[in-house]
């Protein structure tokens, strides 16, 4: 929690500095926050669990430079959470009524993320604007936990819960650096914005435990945010 508070403070300070640095009407600055719906694109040479969407959140500062004739460059800094949740069932063989072990793995990533996008603003009336955008993002993992829960029918085994760092430096951890492609659209009315973004990772952030177990993981996320332009 202390680490989260530090990075939220950094985002707040950055937004304050950006606002004070705005010297002409080519620059716009603001803040935004909202919901993440994330999962992962996994590939492996062994059986994987079934994935479901893991909800998260994001909060950050945004900066827009108006190049000319509606063309914009967009960036900012955000604290964002991503990850995945998967469920796998193992059936015990050798008995008439075999027990079933259910394993649920929840992977949580916390990132400091920098988007770099090209956008085009369409003015619809004096106060209503629609801005499609596309570009890339760069992210660095600053924290997160993986939680593995297992339970077996018929009390054949005790329930287990194991927690470890998402970015641990061993084969169970993931690489901290991530990058990918981001496309989206922002709708603005007066000073208020509603934005939707789709992100897909380009980097394989998984660590392979050995040459016999190949595994890859790429982040994927849909973000829905509301914001305010100063």
C-alpha positions as CSV (number, residue, x, y, z in Angstrom):
1,X,0.0,0.0,0.0
2,X,2.9,2.4,0.7
3,X,4.3,1.7,-2.7
4,X,1.0,2.4,-4.4
5,X,0.7,5.7,-2.4
6,X,4.1,6.8,-3.6
7,X,3.3,6.3,-7.3
8,X,-0.1,8.0,-7.0
9,X,1.8,11.0,-5.5
10,X,4.2,10.9,-8.4
11,X,1.3,11.0,-10.9
12,X,-0.3,13.9,-9.0
13,X,3.0,15.9,-8.9
14,X,3.6,15.3,-12.6
15,X,0.2,16.5,-13.5
16,X,0.7,19.7,-11.4
17,X,4.0,20.4,-13.1
18,X,2.6,19.9,-16.5
19,X,-0.2,22.3,-15.8
20,X,2.1,25.1,-14.7
21,X,4.4,24.5,-17.7
22,X,1.6,25.2,-20.3
23,X,2.6,28.4,-22.0
24,X,0.3,28.5,-25.1
25,X,-2.9,27.0,-26.4
26,X,-1.1,24.2,-28.3
27,X,-0.8,22.3,-25.0
28,X,-3.6,20.7,-23.1
29,X,-3.2,18.8,-19.8
30,X,-5.6,16.9,-17.6
31,X,-6.2,13.9,-15.4
32,X,-8.1,10.7,-15.9
33,X,-9.1,7.5,-14.1
34,X,-11.1,4.4,-14.8
35,X,-11.6,0.7,-15.2
36,X,-9.3,-2.0,-16.7
37,X,-10.5,-5.3,-18.1
38,X,-7.4,-7.4,-18.7
39,X,-6.2,-10.9,-19.5
40,X,-3.2,-12.4,-21.2
41,X,-2.3,-14.1,-24.5
42,X,-0.7,-17.3,-23.5
43,X,1.1,-20.0,-25.4
44,X,2.6,-23.1,-24.0
45,X,3.6,-26.7,-24.8
46,X,1.5,-28.0,-21.9
47,X,-2.1,-27.7,-20.8
48,X,-3.2,-24.2,-19.7
49,X,-6.2,-23.2,-17.6
50,X,-9.2,-21.4,-18.9
51,X,-8.8,-17.6,-18.6
52,X,-11.4,-15.1,-17.5
53,X,-11.3,-11.3,-17.4
54,X,-9.5,-9.7,-14.4
55,X,-10.8,-6.2,-13.5
56,X,-8.4,-3.5,-12.5
57,X,-8.0,0.3,-12.5
58,X,-5.8,3.1,-13.8
59,X,-5.2,6.7,-12.8
60,X,-2.9,9.3,-14.3
61,X,-2.1,12.5,-16.0
62,X,-2.5,13.3,-19.7
63,X,-0.7,15.7,-22.0
64,X,-1.8,16.7,-25.6
65,X,0.2,18.8,-28.1
66,X,-1.8,20.2,-30.9
67,X,0.3,20.0,-34.0
68,X,-2.0,21.5,-36.7
69,X,-5.4,21.1,-38.3
70,X,-6.7,18.6,-35.7
71,X,-3.5,16.5,-35.6
72,X,-2.3,15.8,-32.1
73,X,0.5,14.1,-30.2
74,X,-0.7,12.5,-26.9
75,X,1.2,11.2,-23.9
76,X,1.1,11.2,-20.1
77,X,1.9,9.0,-17.2
78,X,-0.4,6.5,-15.6
79,X,-0.5,4.0,-12.7
80,X,-2.3,1.0,-14.2
81,X,-3.1,-2.6,-13.0
82,X,-3.3,-5.5,-15.4
83,X,-3.0,-9.3,-15.1
84,X,-5.0,-12.5,-15.7
85,X,-7.1,-15.1,-13.9
86,X,-7.1,-18.8,-15.0
87,X,-8.9,-21.9,-13.7
88,X,-7.6,-25.5,-14.3
89,X,-9.1,-28.8,-13.3
90,X,-7.1,-32.0,-12.7
91,X,-8.9,-35.3,-12.4
92,X,-7.2,-38.0,-10.2
93,X,-7.1,-41.4,-12.0
94,X,-7.3,-44.9,-10.6
95,X,-10.5,-44.8,-8.6
96,X,-14.2,-45.2,-9.4
97,X,-15.1,-41.8,-8.2
98,X,-11.9,-39.8,-8.8
99,X,-11.4,-36.5,-6.9
100,X,-11.0,-33.3,-8.8
101,X,-8.5,-30.7,-8.0
102,X,-9.4,-27.1,-9.0
103,X,-6.5,-24.6,-9.3
104,X,-7.2,-20.9,-9.6
105,X,-4.3,-18.6,-10.4
106,X,-4.7,-14.8,-10.2
107,X,-1.8,-12.8,-11.5
108,X,-1.7,-9.1,-10.6
109,X,0.6,-6.6,-12.3
110,X,1.1,-2.9,-11.3
111,X,2.8,-0.7,-13.9
112,X,4.0,2.8,-14.4
113,X,2.9,3.4,-18.0
114,X,3.8,6.0,-20.7
115,X,1.7,6.1,-23.8
116,X,2.9,7.7,-27.1
117,X,0.1,8.3,-29.6
118,X,-0.9,10.1,-32.7
119,X,-4.4,11.4,-32.8
120,X,-6.8,13.5,-34.9
121,X,-9.5,15.7,-33.3
122,X,-12.9,16.0,-35.0
123,X,-14.9,19.1,-33.8
124,X,-18.6,18.4,-33.7
125,X,-20.1,21.7,-32.6
126,X,-18.4,24.2,-30.3
127,X,-18.1,21.9,-27.2
128,X,-18.3,18.3,-28.5
129,X,-15.1,16.6,-29.9
130,X,-14.3,13.1,-31.0
131,X,-10.6,12.1,-31.2
132,X,-9.5,8.7,-32.5
133,X,-5.9,7.8,-31.6
134,X,-3.3,5.1,-32.1
135,X,0.3,4.5,-31.0
136,X,2.4,2.5,-28.5
137,X,2.9,2.3,-24.8
138,X,5.9,1.6,-22.6
139,X,5.5,0.2,-19.1
140,X,7.6,-0.8,-16.2
141,X,6.4,-3.3,-13.5
142,X,6.5,-1.8,-10.0
143,X,4.7,-4.5,-8.0
144,X,2.1,-7.2,-7.9
145,X,1.3,-10.6,-6.5
146,X,0.5,-14.0,-7.9
147,X,-2.0,-16.0,-5.9
148,X,-2.5,-19.7,-6.4
149,X,-5.5,-21.4,-4.7
150,X,-6.2,-25.1,-5.0
151,X,-9.0,-27.2,-3.6
152,X,-9.9,-30.9,-4.0
153,X,-13.2,-32.6,-3.8
154,X,-13.8,-35.3,-1.2
155,X,-11.1,-33.9,1.1
156,X,-8.4,-35.9,-0.7
157,X,-6.0,-33.0,-0.1
158,X,-6.0,-29.9,2.1
159,X,-6.9,-26.6,0.4
160,X,-3.8,-24.6,-0.4
161,X,-3.0,-20.9,-1.0
162,X,0.4,-19.8,-2.2
163,X,1.4,-16.1,-2.8
164,X,4.5,-14.8,-4.5
165,X,5.8,-11.7,-6.3
166,X,4.7,-11.3,-9.9
167,X,8.1,-9.8,-10.9
168,X,10.3,-12.2,-8.9
169,X,13.7,-12.9,-10.4
170,X,13.1,-16.6,-10.7
171,X,11.2,-18.8,-13.2
172,X,7.8,-18.0,-11.5
173,X,8.2,-14.3,-12.0
174,X,7.5,-12.1,-15.1
175,X,9.8,-9.5,-16.7
176,X,9.2,-6.0,-15.6
177,X,9.5,-4.2,-18.9
178,X,6.5,-4.3,-21.2
179,X,5.5,-2.5,-24.5
180,X,2.8,-2.8,-27.0
181,X,0.2,-1.2,-29.3
182,X,-2.7,1.0,-28.2
183,X,-5.7,2.2,-30.1
184,X,-8.6,4.1,-28.9
185,X,-11.1,7.0,-29.1
186,X,-11.8,9.9,-26.8
187,X,-15.1,11.8,-26.6
188,X,-14.9,15.2,-25.1
189,X,-17.7,17.5,-24.0
190,X,-16.6,20.9,-22.7
191,X,-13.8,20.0,-20.2
192,X,-14.9,16.4,-19.6
193,X,-13.7,13.3,-21.4
194,X,-14.8,9.7,-21.8
195,X,-12.2,7.4,-23.4
196,X,-11.9,3.8,-24.5
197,X,-8.5,2.1,-25.3
198,X,-7.5,-1.3,-26.4
199,X,-3.9,-2.4,-25.6
200,X,-2.1,-5.5,-26.8
201,X,1.4,-6.3,-25.6
202,X,4.2,-6.9,-28.1
203,X,6.7,-8.2,-25.6
204,X,6.7,-11.7,-24.2
205,X,7.1,-11.0,-20.4
206,X,7.2,-14.7,-19.3
207,X,10.4,-16.4,-18.1
208,X,10.8,-20.0,-19.3
209,X,11.8,-22.3,-16.4
210,X,13.8,-24.5,-18.7
211,X,14.2,-25.6,-22.4
212,X,11.6,-28.3,-22.0
213,X,8.8,-26.1,-20.9
214,X,8.1,-23.3,-23.4
215,X,5.7,-20.6,-22.2
216,X,4.9,-17.1,-23.4
217,X,2.6,-14.4,-22.0
218,X,1.6,-11.0,-23.5
219,X,-0.6,-8.5,-21.8
220,X,-4.0,-7.5,-23.2
221,X,-6.3,-4.8,-21.8
222,X,-9.4,-2.7,-22.4
223,X,-9.5,0.5,-20.5
224,X,-12.5,2.8,-20.0
225,X,-11.7,6.2,-18.3
226,X,-13.3,9.5,-17.5
227,X,-11.2,12.6,-17.3
228,X,-11.0,16.4,-17.0
229,X,-9.0,18.8,-19.1
230,X,-7.7,21.9,-17.3
